[in-house]
């Protein structure tokens, strides 16, 4: 018989008359088999999942009975029995699979194919027959699958609406309004959808409705979350109000692909109250160039907020904010990798700590580390090595306990001062604790007015929680539904006065007890939600939280999460235009304890793994993928670690592949390679996943590794990936790189041409990059006209609306090909303009390929100082060690620039560049080699007999000393 057609994008239905299945148990069993159709399910697993609390009174015979009923409806072969369980026919067609396939196809089209993208998105959305996926199915069975499909649908609606805005016809704009109005009704706090709706309404002549849409969003955000719309949305509102033109654009607001670099903590959304003395002392120590400043105080006292306020005065380019994961032990190696990732550094293989110290040796950067007490020994070890070897690096951190290192300066932070009993009204109002509580009360209830009796009650509240800022925030969180007398009654019950910190007064209540008190006041369903949120290692969005929390009786989980935000148990974290949430680490630790005690930990962790595994399963590289991994990096890594620990085969490979895409994109080979190799060492991968990760393992290794084995390893993957156009296209592009760097330009061209042929036939999204690679090889072979034509076609394909992935993977290749084709001025213009776009609009740090190729382009234009600047930038990124090929090319370019500038250090740097390339068995392109030779000739540097200094440097390959030469000359 033909494979069965199933529909889950609405009510669960089967082919034929389209009627939904009768009976909850058969519907639930079928849905459970559909959601996990990739593998057989044992009868006892089905029994436990579907029958839940009733399962302990039953045996698996009830499962067999329901399966038999389903087979009578679906056909005898629809559900197959294996030795280890039941499985749907693997060839069965499911509308959810077709939906994701169409979305993937839309993502893989280049921007100039607007009509095809719109058609694919329309087809995908037309598959939905109802507002809820798996409608009629018990929530617990589709806890991760349903939110995943809903988020994909809502994102597809936004993408389609953006495309229609770009089209701009009356029919297109009418569809924009219809699509986004429905989405905004369903998701009233989805800000980007409101932006598109406002633009659509305004461009159809409905200014008043556009302004009303903004006001509705503003009221909703204010009521539900206590926040205002983002600046970009407010700016759009102001432009509409002023009747300015908002001409169509590919996006209403560029969606940043995200960056591994974070310079500051998220800007707090509330007023900074008190702490003037502590902030002044912190600035005084910093201005005094103290190498290590520790902000010390008990939990909940406001150390993180003080650090965030201090950071606002620091220049972004010279600061790095290190976000530590909330879950699991943190080692010195992980701390070093986190700092390197935040700084945009590539660390060499081996121990990351000394590599980081070497990388920062000549830097003047300030490291901002929050909540160091959770990994105090690991952080102390890293800070000690870094500050010892990098004298201009400074560290400012917060911790409950000092690191205990020599030279550590401390800024103590105590609870806020509270007013004494009997103080006058003016003195009460001047108290920092009272000011903070009043400010937070007015955040929750803007119309709040206070009389003298209320002021006395607020003073009493402040005294009863001992001026602890977090406790004051938690009390204020009750203000939307409580009067001031009610709030006083809430804190009237006596609390445990035992303090966990040795330096606190015995009278001060412990933070743990304050948190426990505030959690116990929550509705039982809200307590369950908060406990389950404790599984997150970092920040999260609403879709992710809903999926991981799962069902809580018949409760509205998003509404419960919003209530936790209003009551200050969950914090808002707005960055890069996205609304995300997080738990303070103290709250997260207590929530995780509650989760462990509840017995739900394993199920919640399973949903956590499944969400991050399914999020980008079988999806091509995209801006959205990179942005999501950047935002949730700690949780992706936690999901992979958990999958490896629990031997969870259905999630390990998918999470590892998503992370591998990210690691390759942001050039973090050493850290990523360890995880990829761990996944490969497991017995948890399918043959396809194993082939993909073997390819990514090669891609993450330096180009100077064994060239022959590298080539053979990639060639061996052609057959296993023959049916996967996306990964086969990536494979052919990778296969072209090895021969190219080792001088076999003909073989490199043959591989690039295979990539182009495959892309034209089956993987069009790879075509711009494949053409760029082909252009590079043609230019190296001296076929300049053909290279220029390939560059032109590649640029034309992405010019209509280049993504971040296009800009970072295609443009550097176009630039290099133009340089080698004798068009360095055109290459320099393209590269510098793109770099400005990437950094300004997308928040991405320039990748090494950008800086190298911009350097060669500037060299070809005779702008040696500018060239040296770019080469120095690249060396700074790789100073921790790395690919000998890349370092050799950087030093060769920098040496040529130094020679052109008449520097006495040119000979040493050129010799070291040649030594790096020789050690890697790599060569420069003929054009690059010609530039180096010409500058050697003009500077009268004898390439055959380098001087003593050059011999020493080349022999030891001391990249730190070389970097110091180059960067000092570039200043």
BELDAHU-V11041 format. One record per residue. RES is the residue in one letter. PHI is phi as a letter, one per 30 degrees, with the letter a starting at -180 (NA if undefined). Layout:
BEGIN
res=[RES:RES]
phi=[PHI:PHI]
END
This chain:
BEGIN
res=[X:X:X:X:X:X:X:X:X:X:X:X:X:X:X:X:X:X:X:X:X:X:X:X:X:X:X:X:X:X:X:X:X:X:X:X:X:X:X:X:X:X:X:X:X:X:X:X:X:X:X:X:X:X:X:X:X:X:X:X:X:X:X:X:X:X:X:X:X:X:X:X:X:X:X:X:X:X:X:X:X:X:X:X:X:X:X:X:X:X:X:X:X:X:X:X:X:X:X:X:X:X:X:X:X:X:X:X:X:X:X:X:X:X:X:X:X:X:X:X:X:X:X:X:X:X:X:X:X:X:X:X:X:X:X:X:X:X:X:X:X:X:X:X:X:X:X:X:X:X:X:X:X:X:X:X:X:X:X:X:X:X:X:X:X:X:X:X:X:X:X:X:X:X:X:X:X:X:X:X:X:X:X:X:X:X:X:X:X:X:X:X:X:X:X:X:X:X:X:X:X:X:X:X:X:X:X:X:X:X:X:X:X:X:X:X:X:X:X:X:X:X:X:X:X:X:X:X:X:X:X:X:X:X:X:X:X:X:X:X:X:X:X:X:X:X:X:X:X:X:X:X:X:X:X:X:X:X:X:X:X:X:X:X:X:X:X:X:X:X:X:X:X:X:X:X:X:X:X:X:X:X:X:X:X:X:X:X:X:X:X:X:X:X:X:X:X:X:X:X:X:X:X:X:X:X:X:X:X:X:X:X:X:X:X:X:X:X:X:X:X:X:X:X:X:X:X:X:X:X:X:X:X:X:X:X:X:X:X:X:X:X:X:X:X:X:X:X:X:X:X:X:X:X:X:X:X:X:X:X:X:X:X:X:X:X:X:X:X:X:X:X:X:X:X:X:X:X:X:X:X:X:X:X:X:X:X:X:X:X:X:X:X:X:X:X:X:X:X:X:X:X:X:X:X:X:X:X:X:X:X:X:X:X:X:X:X:X:X:X:X:X:X:X:X:X:X:X:X:X:X:X:X:X:X:X:X:X:X:X:X:X:X:X:X:X:X:X:X:X:X:X:X:X:X:X:X:X:X:X:X:X:X:X:X:X:X:X:X:X:X:X:X:X:X:X:X:X:X:X:X:X:X:X:X:X:X:X:X:X:X:X:X:X:X:X:X:X:X:X:X:X:X:X:X:X:X:X:X:X:X:X:X:X:X:X:X:X:X:X:X:X:X:X:X:X:X:X:X:X:X:X:X:X:X:X:X:X:X:X:X:X:X:X:X:X:X:X:X:X:X:X:X:X:X:X:X:X:X:X:X:X:X:X:X:X:X:X:X:X:X:X:X:X:X:X:X:X:X:X:X:X:X:X:X:X:X:X:X:X:X:X:X:X:X:X:X:X:X:X:X:X:X:X:X:X:X:X:X:X:X:X:X:X:X:X:X:X:X:X:X:X:X:X:X:X:X:X:X:X:X:X:X:X:X:X:X:X:X:X:X:X:X:X:X:X:X:X:X:X:X:X:X:X:X:X:X:X:X:X:X:X:X:X:X:X:X:X:X:X:X:X:X:X:X:X:X:X:X:X:X:X:X:X:X:X:X:X:X:X:X:X:X:X:X:X:X:X:X:X:X:X:X:X:X:X:X:X:X:X:X:X:X:X:X:X:X:X:X:X:X:X:X:X:X:X:X:X:X:X:X:X:X:X:X:X:X:X:X:X:X:X:X:X:X:X:X:X:X:X:X:X:X:X:X:X:X:X:X:X:X:X:X:X:X:X:X:X:X:X:X:X:X:X:X:X:X:X:X:X:X:X:X:X:X:X:X:X:X:X:X:X:X:X:X:X:X:X:X:X:X:X:X:X:X:X:X:X:X:X:X:X:X:X:X:X:X:X:X:X:X:X:X:X:X:X:X:X:X:X:X:X:X:X:X:X:X:X:X:X:X:X:X:X:X:X:X:X:X:X:X:X:X:X:X:X:X:X:X:X:X:X:X:X:X:X:X:X:X:X:X:X:X:X:X:X:X:X:X:X:X:X:X:X:X:X:X:X:X:X:X:X:X:X:X:X:X:X:X:X:X:X:X:X:X:X:X:X:X:X:X:X:X:X:X:X:X:X:X:X:X:X:X:X:X:X:X:X:X:X:X:X:X:X:X:X:X:X:X:X:X:X:X:X:X:X:X:X:X:X:X:X:X:X:X:X:X:X:X:X:X:X:X:X:X:X:X:X:X:X:X]
phi=[NA:d:d:d:c:c:b:b:d:k:d:d:b:b:d:j:d:i:d:d:d:c:j:d:d:e:d:d:d:d:d:d:d:d:d:b:d:d:a:d:b:d:e:d:d:d:e:d:d:d:d:h:d:d:d:d:c:b:b:d:d:d:d:e:d:d:d:d:d:d:d:d:d:c:j:d:c:d:c:c:c:c:e:c:k:c:b:d:e:e:d:d:c:b:d:d:d:d:e:d:d:d:d:d:d:d:d:d:d:d:e:d:c:e:d:d:d:d:d:d:d:d:d:d:d:d:d:d:c:a:d:b:d:h:d:i:c:e:e:d:d:b:d:c:d:d:d:d:d:d:d:d:d:d:d:d:d:d:d:d:d:d:d:d:e:d:d:i:d:e:d:d:d:d:d:e:d:d:d:d:d:d:d:d:d:d:b:d:c:d:d:d:d:d:e:d:e:e:d:d:d:d:d:c:i:c:e:d:d:d:d:d:d:d:d:d:d:d:d:d:d:d:d:d:b:i:b:c:e:d:e:d:d:d:d:d:e:d:d:d:d:d:h:d:d:b:e:d:b:d:b:d:b:e:c:d:d:i:b:d:d:b:c:b:d:e:d:d:c:c:d:d:b:i:i:d:d:d:d:d:d:d:d:d:d:d:d:d:i:d:d:b:b:c:c:c:l:d:d:i:d:j:d:d:d:d:d:d:d:d:d:d:d:c:d:d:d:c:b:b:c:c:c:c:d:d:c:i:d:b:c:e:d:d:d:d:d:d:d:d:d:d:d:i:c:c:c:d:d:j:d:d:d:d:d:d:e:d:d:c:e:c:d:c:c:c:c:c:b:c:h:d:d:d:b:d:d:d:d:e:d:d:d:e:d:d:d:d:c:b:d:c:d:c:b:b:b:c:a:d:b:d:d:i:c:d:i:d:c:b:c:d:b:c:e:d:d:c:d:d:d:j:d:d:e:d:d:d:d:d:d:d:d:d:e:d:d:d:d:d:d:d:d:d:b:e:d:d:b:b:c:d:d:d:d:d:d:d:d:d:e:d:d:d:c:h:i:d:e:d:d:d:d:d:d:d:d:d:d:d:b:b:d:d:e:d:d:d:d:d:c:d:d:d:c:e:c:d:c:d:c:d:c:c:d:e:d:d:d:d:d:e:d:d:d:d:e:d:d:d:d:d:d:e:d:d:d:d:d:d:e:d:d:d:d:d:d:b:d:a:c:d:d:d:d:d:d:d:d:i:d:b:h:c:d:d:d:e:d:d:d:d:d:d:d:d:c:i:d:c:c:d:b:c:a:h:i:c:c:b:b:a:c:e:d:d:d:d:d:d:d:d:d:d:d:d:d:d:i:c:e:d:d:d:d:d:d:d:d:d:d:d:d:d:e:b:e:i:c:d:d:a:e:d:d:d:d:d:d:e:d:b:e:d:d:d:d:d:d:d:e:d:d:d:d:d:h:c:d:d:b:e:d:d:d:d:d:d:d:d:e:d:e:d:d:c:i:c:d:d:d:d:d:d:d:d:d:d:d:d:d:d:c:c:c:d:d:d:d:d:d:d:d:d:d:d:d:d:d:d:d:d:d:d:d:e:d:d:d:d:d:d:d:d:d:d:c:d:d:e:c:e:c:c:d:d:d:d:d:d:d:d:d:d:d:d:d:e:e:d:d:c:j:c:d:d:d:d:d:d:d:d:d:d:d:d:d:d:d:d:d:b:b:e:d:d:d:e:d:d:d:d:d:d:d:d:d:d:d:d:d:i:c:d:d:d:d:d:d:d:d:d:d:d:d:d:d:c:d:d:l:d:d:d:d:d:d:d:c:c:d:e:d:e:e:d:d:d:d:d:c:i:b:d:d:d:d:d:d:d:d:d:d:d:e:d:d:d:d:d:c:c:i:c:d:d:d:e:e:e:d:d:d:d:d:d:d:d:d:d:d:i:c:d:d:d:d:d:e:d:d:d:d:d:d:d:d:c:d:d:j:l:d:d:d:d:d:d:d:d:d:d:d:d:d:d:d:d:d:d:c:i:d:d:d:e:d:d:d:d:d:d:d:d:d:d:d:d:d:c:i:c:b:d:d:e:d:d:d:d:d:d:d:d:d:d:d:d:d:h:c:d:d:d:b:d:d:e:d:d:d:d:d:d:d:c:h:d:d:d:d:d:d:d:d:d:d:d:d:d:d]
END
